[in-house]
């Protein structure tokens, strides 16, 4: 036998008044004057714009950069170091990939050092000295 029960939860405390949510309308500006130059152009008004010259700290820095005459570049691996790495590697009959694996670096690093494109890193040079048995630090 199934007993029918009436719901025990009461909805007496609920607020059943309707709630309406609306968006706030954008305001154009003061007295119908648009805030931006683009909005004024769209409305057909004449617009005058003035470009600021040298305004702010950033413009001063940019002027210094433009007037810079010194050629700045990173120090690269020298010719003696390139030859010493290559000769040491070939004397041990190793490939660039094998040397890279032994010093826990990517093969591309060894390739850059041998081609002279790498920026010298003392830690990598020390690892190469240890593996190849060649003096690299102090060479040009």
C-alpha positions as CSV (number, residue, x, y, z in Angstrom):
1,X,0.0,0.0,0.0
2,X,1.3,3.5,-0.9
3,X,0.6,6.4,1.2
4,X,0.2,9.8,-0.3
5,X,1.8,12.6,1.6
6,X,1.5,16.3,1.3
7,X,4.7,18.3,0.8
8,X,6.1,19.4,4.1
9,X,8.2,22.3,2.6
10,X,6.3,25.5,2.7
11,X,6.7,28.3,0.3
12,X,5.2,30.9,2.5
13,X,8.4,32.8,3.0
14,X,9.1,33.4,-0.7
15,X,9.1,36.8,-2.3
16,X,7.1,36.4,-5.5
17,X,7.5,40.0,-6.7
18,X,8.8,40.4,-10.2
19,X,12.4,41.6,-10.7
20,X,13.5,43.5,-13.8
21,X,17.1,43.9,-14.7
22,X,18.1,46.6,-17.2
23,X,21.4,47.9,-18.6
24,X,22.6,51.4,-17.9
25,X,22.4,53.5,-21.0
26,X,25.7,55.0,-22.1
27,X,26.0,58.7,-21.8
28,X,27.4,60.6,-24.7
29,X,29.2,63.4,-22.9
30,X,28.3,66.8,-21.6
31,X,25.3,68.4,-23.3
32,X,25.4,66.2,-26.4
33,X,29.1,66.6,-27.1
34,X,30.8,63.3,-27.8
35,X,33.7,62.1,-25.7
36,X,35.9,60.8,-28.5
37,X,37.0,62.4,-31.7
38,X,35.7,59.4,-33.7
39,X,32.2,59.8,-32.3
40,X,32.3,63.5,-33.2
41,X,33.3,62.7,-36.8
42,X,30.5,60.2,-37.0
43,X,28.0,62.9,-36.0
44,X,29.4,65.2,-38.7
45,X,31.1,67.6,-36.4
46,X,34.4,69.3,-37.3
47,X,37.3,67.9,-35.3
48,X,40.8,69.4,-34.7
49,X,43.5,67.2,-33.4
50,X,46.9,68.3,-32.2
51,X,49.9,65.8,-32.1
52,X,52.0,66.2,-29.0
53,X,55.8,66.4,-29.7
54,X,58.2,65.0,-27.1
55,X,55.5,64.5,-24.5
56,X,56.5,62.3,-21.6
57,X,59.5,60.2,-20.5
58,X,59.2,57.6,-23.3
59,X,59.7,60.2,-26.0
60,X,62.9,61.4,-24.4
61,X,64.2,57.8,-24.3
62,X,63.2,57.2,-27.9
63,X,65.2,60.4,-28.9
64,X,68.2,59.0,-27.2
65,X,67.9,55.7,-29.0
66,X,67.5,57.4,-32.4
67,X,70.6,59.6,-31.8
68,X,72.7,56.6,-30.7
69,X,75.7,56.2,-33.0
70,X,77.6,53.4,-31.3
71,X,77.3,50.0,-32.9
72,X,76.2,47.6,-30.1
73,X,76.4,43.9,-30.4
74,X,77.0,40.8,-28.2
75,X,80.4,39.3,-27.9
76,X,80.7,36.2,-30.0
77,X,83.0,33.1,-29.8
78,X,86.4,34.0,-31.3
79,X,88.2,32.1,-34.1
80,X,90.8,30.5,-31.8
81,X,88.0,29.0,-29.6
82,X,86.1,27.7,-32.7
83,X,89.2,25.9,-34.0
84,X,90.2,24.5,-30.6
85,X,86.7,23.0,-30.1
86,X,86.6,21.5,-33.6
87,X,90.2,20.1,-33.4
88,X,89.6,18.7,-29.9
89,X,86.3,17.0,-31.0
90,X,87.9,15.6,-34.2
91,X,90.9,14.3,-32.2
92,X,88.6,12.3,-30.0
93,X,86.6,11.2,-33.1
94,X,83.3,12.5,-31.8
95,X,80.3,14.1,-33.5
96,X,78.8,17.3,-32.4
97,X,75.8,15.4,-31.1
98,X,78.0,13.1,-29.0
99,X,79.9,16.0,-27.5
100,X,76.5,17.8,-26.8
101,X,75.2,14.7,-25.1
102,X,78.3,14.3,-22.9
103,X,78.0,17.9,-21.6
104,X,74.1,17.8,-21.3
105,X,73.5,20.4,-24.0
106,X,71.7,20.5,-27.3
107,X,73.7,19.7,-30.5
108,X,72.7,23.1,-31.8
109,X,74.9,24.7,-29.0
110,X,78.0,22.8,-30.2
111,X,77.2,23.8,-33.7
112,X,76.9,27.5,-32.8
113,X,80.2,27.4,-30.9
114,X,82.0,25.8,-33.8
115,X,80.5,28.3,-36.3
116,X,81.3,31.3,-34.0
117,X,77.7,32.4,-33.6
118,X,77.4,31.6,-29.9
119,X,77.7,34.0,-27.1
120,X,80.4,32.6,-24.8
121,X,79.1,31.0,-21.7
122,X,81.9,30.1,-19.1
123,X,80.0,27.1,-17.8
124,X,79.7,25.5,-21.3
125,X,83.3,26.3,-22.1
126,X,84.4,24.6,-18.8
127,X,82.3,21.5,-19.7
128,X,83.9,21.5,-23.2
129,X,87.4,21.8,-21.8
130,X,86.8,18.9,-19.4
131,X,85.3,16.6,-22.2
132,X,87.7,17.5,-25.0
133,X,90.8,18.1,-22.9
134,X,91.5,21.4,-24.6
135,X,92.0,24.9,-23.1
136,X,89.3,27.2,-24.2
137,X,88.9,29.9,-21.6
138,X,91.3,32.8,-22.2
139,X,91.5,32.2,-26.0
140,X,90.3,34.9,-28.3
